[in-house]
Structure formats: C-alpha cells, structure tokens
Amino acid sequence: TVDESELLTVPDGWKEPAFTREDNPKGLLEESSFATLFPKYREAYLKECWPLVQKALGEHYVNAALDLIEGSMTVTTTKKTFDPYAIIRARDLIKLLARSVPFEQAVRILQDDVACDIIKIGSLVRKRETFIKRRARLLGPKGSTLKALELLTNCYIMVQGNTVSALGPFSGLKEVRKVVLDTMKNIHPIYNIKTLMIKRELAKDPELRTQSWERFLPKFKRKNLKKRKEPKKKNTKKEYTPFPPPQPESQIDKELASGEYFLKERQKKRKQMEEIKAKQADAIKRRQEERNKAFIPPKEKPVVKTKKASTEKKINIEAIKEKVKNAKKKKLGALPEEEVKLKMAADEKKKKKK
C-alpha cells in the first residue's frame, strides 16, 4: 500500500522527458502560422537580433519572417516540424519581443518548463493619473518591489505601457498575475510579497505540505476605510397618487377672486399708481434712516473706578530692625560666637594632654 500524499506530490528534481522526433515521426499534416504587429520604436532592436531569433526557431524547424514595411513578425511551421506545440511557443516569442522584452529573456519561452503571461492593465483603472501612480507602485523605488517579486516567483517581469509581461514557471505566473491585479485594485504589493515570503519558508518543511497554511499567513485589515458620507439634502419620494396635481390659477382667475376684473380702466390705473407711491415712500423712509445713522452718537462705556491699594498687610518695622542688627554683628566668613567658644575649649584640652 502506497500513501496517497506521496502519489499527489511531485518528487524534487523530476522533469518531464523532452518531446523528440520519435514521438511524432510523420510530422504535421497542415501548415500553421501566427503574425503580430510591433511598435515603431522596436524596429531597430528587432533588426539587430532577428538572425538570433531565426537561429533559435530554426532548431525547432519553425520559419520566422520580419516585415519592416507593415511592421509585423510572422512565424510558420515547415514540413520538418515534428513538435505541434513549437508554433505556440514561437507565437509567444514574437509577442514578448513586441512587448519590449529583451531577446535573452524571451528565448527562454522555447524551453518546456517556461511559460509566459501578458497581463493587460490599461482598462482596470478609469483615471489616467491614478493608473500611472499604481503602475509606479508596482515598480517600487528604483525597481525594488519588482525585483523582490521576481526573486520570490522565479519569473522575469517587464512593465511596459498598458501591459505587464511575465516569463517563468506556471506556479510563479499565477502569483504574478494575482499581485498585479491586486495592485491595480489599490492593494499595496508589499502585502502580497510578505505572504509569498511566508509561503516560501513553509514550503521547505515537508511536514506542512499536506496541512493548511491559513494559520501562518497574515491577515491585513484596511485602516483608512471611511464610511460613505450621507448627503445633506435627502430627496424623499412623495406618495404615488393616480390623480394629477391641481391646475395653477391664471391671472384672470386671480383678478376675479380679488374683484379687480370688474373695475374700470381709470380705477385700475389709479390703484396701480397708489401701489407705486406706497413703495416709493417706503424706499425714501429706509434711505433716510440709513443717513441718520451717521448722526447717532455711540454709546459710552461706564467709567470704572480704580480701587486703592489695600493696606491690610502692615509692615513689622521692629522685626526688620532686629534682622539688620544681627547682620551687622556677623562678619563675612566668620563663625558664630557659640562655635568659636567650642573650638577654643577643644584646643585647650589638646594642650593639656600634650
């Protein structure tokens, strides 16, 4: 009987055997091809390294063509191609070269244990300024955050424009994608890096392989989370009624209600003139009050009488005189009389003993 945990785990140092011509001696039935465009600024670099690209793909019997007029790269299979997955790797190679990944790193995609992932981050954040800040946070000061992420995941990471290109093992690519997407969601990458460091240490212990790691992983809480501010003016919905609102009164209806409608033209004009004169009289009165304000004297503050210094505490003159007499008797640096007498007596005793 074999333990199930041993069957589920892959032994250390085990590698899948390489795909050879003996596995597919007849080759491929159809020709496959992939093409991708590249930006103008990559043209000079691609012209320099294209012979190396053709040599690397030639080992897998895949043709590569560079079209500088259209600005595209094309890879196609040949009759000698025996590995059906070679064209997929070649497609990933030209994609990475178009995304500013250097040839020395991009050529690693042709290995069996290496994969790539191109993460699109341009559409994850609305504001352009916020996007630039979060992308810079992924890089860190002088690229330190990105370097730490590369060391923990064993992946090569390239941040270029609106995409992040990652190259490495499958387990590492999964972690890189999680960190990049969390950073774009305003979660700082340092939290994920701390978690990866703990996982790396836990993976060294063979006893913990079959156990849950939840108790070891840190749980971070958001400290700067603020409650949503409620609006000052809340729009309360009125109760629904099937009846329409009452029609507003017209000018004629108002005149009919007040009785003005039945007055003659002369009477209407007289009434209007009276209203105008009343308004003018109010305005003149208000203006006159404002002018008279300048002639109104301000209120004077009441005079506060200063209280005489209290003579409750009497000075004891006799006590002061005694202190002065005592001070005169004493000489500066001299001992008091009692101490002098004691010293004299001590000296006489010493003389008698001798």
C-alpha positions in Angstrom: 0.0 0.0 0.0 1.3 3.4 -1.0 0.4 6.6 0.9 -1.9 8.9 -1.3 0.0 12.1 -0.3 3.2 10.6 -1.9 1.2 9.9 -5.2 -0.1 13.6 -5.3 3.3 15.2 -4.7 5.9 15.5 -7.5 9.4 14.3 -6.4 12.1 17.0 -6.2 14.2 17.4 -9.3 11.8 15.4 -11.5 11.4 16.7 -15.1 9.1 15.6 -17.9 11.0 13.9 -20.7 11.6 16.1 -23.8 9.4 15.7 -26.9 11.6 14.1 -29.7 11.1 13.1 -33.3 10.5 9.5 -32.2 7.2 10.7 -30.5 5.9 12.1 -33.8 7.9 10.6 -36.7 5.4 11.6 -39.5 5.4 15.3 -38.7 2.4 17.7 -39.1 -0.3 17.5 -41.7 -1.1 21.2 -42.1 1.0 24.4 -42.0 0.2 26.8 -39.2 1.3 30.5 -38.9 0.9 33.4 -36.5 1.7 37.1 -37.0 1.9 40.0 -34.7 2.5 43.8 -35.1 5.3 45.6 -33.3 5.6 49.4 -32.5 7.9 51.7 -34.4 10.5 52.1 -31.6 11.2 48.3 -31.6 12.2 48.2 -35.2 15.9 49.0 -34.7 16.3 46.4 -32.0 14.4 43.7 -33.9 16.6 44.2 -37.0 19.7 43.6 -34.8 18.5 40.5 -33.0 16.4 38.9 -35.9 19.2 36.5 -37.0 19.4 35.1 -33.5 15.6 34.7 -33.5 15.7 32.8 -36.8 18.5 30.6 -35.4 16.6 29.8 -32.2 13.4 28.9 -34.1 15.4 27.0 -36.7 16.4 24.4 -34.1 12.6 23.6 -33.7 12.1 23.8 -37.6 10.0 26.9 -37.5 10.4 29.7 -40.0 10.4 33.4 -38.9 9.9 36.5 -41.2 10.2 40.2 -40.3 8.3 42.7 -42.4 9.5 46.2 -41.7 7.1 47.9 -44.2 3.9 46.6 -42.5 5.6 46.4 -39.0 4.9 42.7 -38.4 6.5 39.5 -37.4 5.4 36.1 -38.7 6.2 32.5 -37.7 5.2 29.4 -39.7 5.7 25.7 -39.4 7.6 23.6 -42.1 7.5 20.0 -43.3 10.3 19.1 -40.9 8.4 20.4 -37.8 7.5 17.5 -35.5 6.6 19.3 -32.3 3.0 20.6 -32.6 3.4 22.9 -29.6 6.5 24.6 -31.2 4.4 27.0 -33.2 2.6 28.2 -30.0 6.0 28.8 -28.3 7.1 30.7 -31.4 4.0 32.9 -31.3 4.6 33.7 -27.6 8.2 34.6 -28.5 7.3 37.2 -31.1 4.6 38.6 -28.7 7.2 39.1 -26.0 9.6 40.7 -28.4 6.9 43.2 -29.5 6.2 44.0 -25.8 9.9 45.2 -25.3 11.1 42.0 -23.6 14.9 41.5 -24.5 15.8 38.5 -26.7 17.9 36.9 -24.0 14.8 36.6 -21.8 12.2 36.0 -24.5 14.1 33.0 -26.0 13.6 31.1 -22.7 9.9 30.5 -23.8 11.2 27.8 -26.1 12.0 25.6 -23.0 9.5 23.1 -21.8 9.2 24.3 -18.2 8.8 28.0 -19.0 5.6 29.8 -19.9 4.5 33.4 -20.4 1.6 35.6 -19.4 0.8 39.1 -20.8 -1.5 40.9 -18.4 -3.5 43.9 -19.7 -3.8 46.6 -17.0 -4.7 49.6 -19.1 -8.5 49.2 -18.7 -8.5 48.3 -15.0 -8.4 51.9 -13.7 -10.5 54.8 -15.0 -8.4 57.8 -14.4 -5.0 58.0 -16.2 -3.3 59.7 -13.2 -4.4 57.0 -10.8 -3.2 54.3 -13.3 0.3 55.9 -13.6 0.6 56.0 -9.7 -0.5 52.4 -9.3 1.8 51.2 -12.0 4.7 53.1 -10.4 3.8 51.4 -7.1 4.2 48.0 -8.8 7.7 49.0 -9.8 8.6 50.5 -6.4 11.5 52.9 -5.6 14.3 52.2 -8.1 12.5 48.9 -9.1 13.0 47.3 -5.7 9.4 46.0 -5.4 9.5 44.4 -8.9 12.9 42.8 -8.1 11.6 41.3 -4.9 8.6 39.9 -6.8 11.0 38.4 -9.4 13.1 36.7 -6.7 10.0 35.2 -4.9 8.2 33.9 -8.1 11.3 33.0 -10.2 9.8 35.0 -13.1 11.1 37.8 -15.3 8.6 40.7 -15.2 8.5 43.6 -17.7 6.1 46.5 -17.1 5.7 48.3 -20.4 2.8 50.7 -21.3 -0.6 49.2 -20.6 0.7 45.6 -20.2 2.8 43.5 -17.8 4.8 40.7 -19.5 5.8 37.8 -17.2 8.0 34.8 -18.1 8.7 31.8 -15.9 7.2 28.7 -14.3 3.4 28.2 -14.1 3.2 28.5 -10.3 5.1 31.8 -10.4 3.0 33.3 -13.2 -0.1 32.6 -11.2 1.3 34.6 -8.2 2.5 37.4 -10.5 -1.0 37.8 -12.1 -2.6 38.0 -8.6 -0.1 40.7 -7.3 -0.5 42.8 -10.5 -4.3 42.7 -10.4 -4.4 43.5 -6.7 -2.1 46.5 -7.2 -4.4 47.9 -9.8 -7.3 47.4 -7.3 -5.4 49.7 -4.8 -3.9 46.8 -2.7 -0.3 47.5 -2.0 2.1 44.8 -3.4 4.0 44.7 -0.1 1.2 42.7 1.5 1.3 40.0 -1.2 5.1 40.0 -1.0 5.0 39.3 2.7 2.6 36.4 2.1 4.9 35.0 -0.6 7.9 35.1 1.7 6.0 33.2 4.4 4.8 30.6 1.9 8.4 30.1 0.6 9.6 29.3 4.2 6.6 27.0 4.8 7.3 25.0 1.6 10.7 24.0 2.9 9.1 22.0 5.7 8.0 18.5 4.4 5.5 18.0 7.3 3.5 21.1 6.4 3.0 20.1 2.7 -0.3 18.3 3.4 -1.6 20.8 6.0 -3.5 24.1 5.6 -1.3 27.3 5.8 -4.1 29.6 6.8 -3.0 30.0 10.4 0.5 31.1 9.3 -0.5 33.7 6.7 -1.1 37.3 7.8 -4.5 38.9 7.6 -4.3 42.6 6.8 -7.2 44.9 7.6 -7.9 48.2 5.9 -7.2 51.0 8.3 -8.1 54.0 6.2 -11.6 52.7 5.3 -14.1 55.5 5.7 -17.8 55.3 5.9 -19.7 56.7 2.9 -20.8 60.3 3.5 -24.5 60.8 3.5 -25.9 63.7 1.5 -27.1 66.8 3.4 -30.3 67.0 1.4 -32.1 63.7 1.2 -34.7 63.6 -1.6 -37.8 61.9 -0.1 -40.1 60.4 -2.6 -43.7 61.5 -2.3 -46.5 59.0 -2.1 -47.8 58.0 -5.5 -51.3 59.3 -6.4 -53.1 58.5 -9.7 -54.7 62.0 -9.8 -52.8 64.8 -11.5 -51.8 68.0 -9.5 -54.3 70.9 -9.4 -54.1 73.3 -12.3 -52.4 76.7 -11.2 -54.7 79.8 -11.2 -54.3 82.1 -14.2 -54.1 86.0 -13.9 -57.8 86.4 -14.8 -58.8 83.9 -12.1 -56.8 85.9 -9.5 -58.4 89.2 -10.7 -61.9 87.6 -10.5 -61.2 86.4 -6.9 -60.0 89.9 -5.8 -62.6 91.8 -7.7 -60.2 93.8 -9.9 -61.6 92.2 -13.1 -64.8 94.3 -12.7 -63.0 97.7 -12.2 -62.8 100.3 -15.0 -59.5 101.2 -16.7 -59.3 104.5 -14.8 -59.8 102.8 -11.5 -57.2 100.2 -12.3 -54.6 102.9 -13.2 -55.3 104.8 -10.0 -54.8 101.6 -7.9 -51.5 100.9 -9.7 -50.3 104.5 -9.0 -51.2 104.2 -5.3 -49.2 101.0 -5.0 -46.2 102.6 -6.7 -46.3 105.7 -4.5 -46.5 103.5 -1.4 -43.4 101.6 -2.5 -41.6 104.9 -3.2 -42.5 106.2 0.3 -41.1 103.0 1.9 -37.8 103.3 0.0 -37.4 107.1 0.9 -38.0 106.2 4.6 -35.4 103.5 4.6 -32.9 105.7 2.8 -33.5 108.5 5.4 -32.9 106.1 8.3 -29.6 104.9 6.9 -28.5 108.6 6.5 -29.5 109.4 10.1 -27.4 106.5 11.4 -24.2 108.6 10.9 -25.5 111.3 13.3 -26.4 109.0 16.2 -23.7 109.1 18.8 -22.2 105.8 20.0 -22.9 104.5 23.5 -20.2 105.5 26.0 -18.7 102.9 28.2 -19.3 103.4 32.0 -16.2 104.7 33.9 -14.7 102.1 36.2 -13.3 103.5 39.4 -9.8 102.1 40.3 -9.6 100.5 43.7 -7.0 101.9 46.1 -4.2 99.5 47.1 -5.3 97.6 50.1 -3.3 98.4 53.2 -4.4 95.4 55.2 -0.9 93.9 55.5 1.0 96.0 57.9 4.8 96.0 57.8 6.5 94.9 61.1 9.3 97.5 61.4 10.7 96.1 64.7 11.4 92.7 63.2 13.3 94.3 60.3 15.4 96.4 62.7 16.4 93.2 64.7 17.5 91.4 61.5 19.7 94.4 60.5 21.4 94.4 64.0 22.1 90.7 63.8 23.6 91.1 60.3 25.9 93.9 61.5 27.3 91.8 64.3 28.3 89.0 62.0 31.4 89.4 59.9 31.6 87.9 56.4 33.1 84.4 56.6 33.3 84.5 60.5 31.9 81.7 62.6 29.1 82.4 65.2 30.0 83.0 68.9 29.0 79.6 70.2 31.1 77.7 67.6 34.1 79.9 68.5 33.8 79.0 72.2 33.6 75.3 71.5 36.6 75.5 69.3 38.6 77.3 72.0 37.7 74.6 74.6 38.8 71.8 72.2 42.2 73.5 71.7 42.8 73.8 75.4 42.1 70.1 76.0 44.6 69.1 73.4 47.3 71.3 75.0 46.7 69.7 78.5 47.1 66.2 77.0 50.4 67.0 75.5 
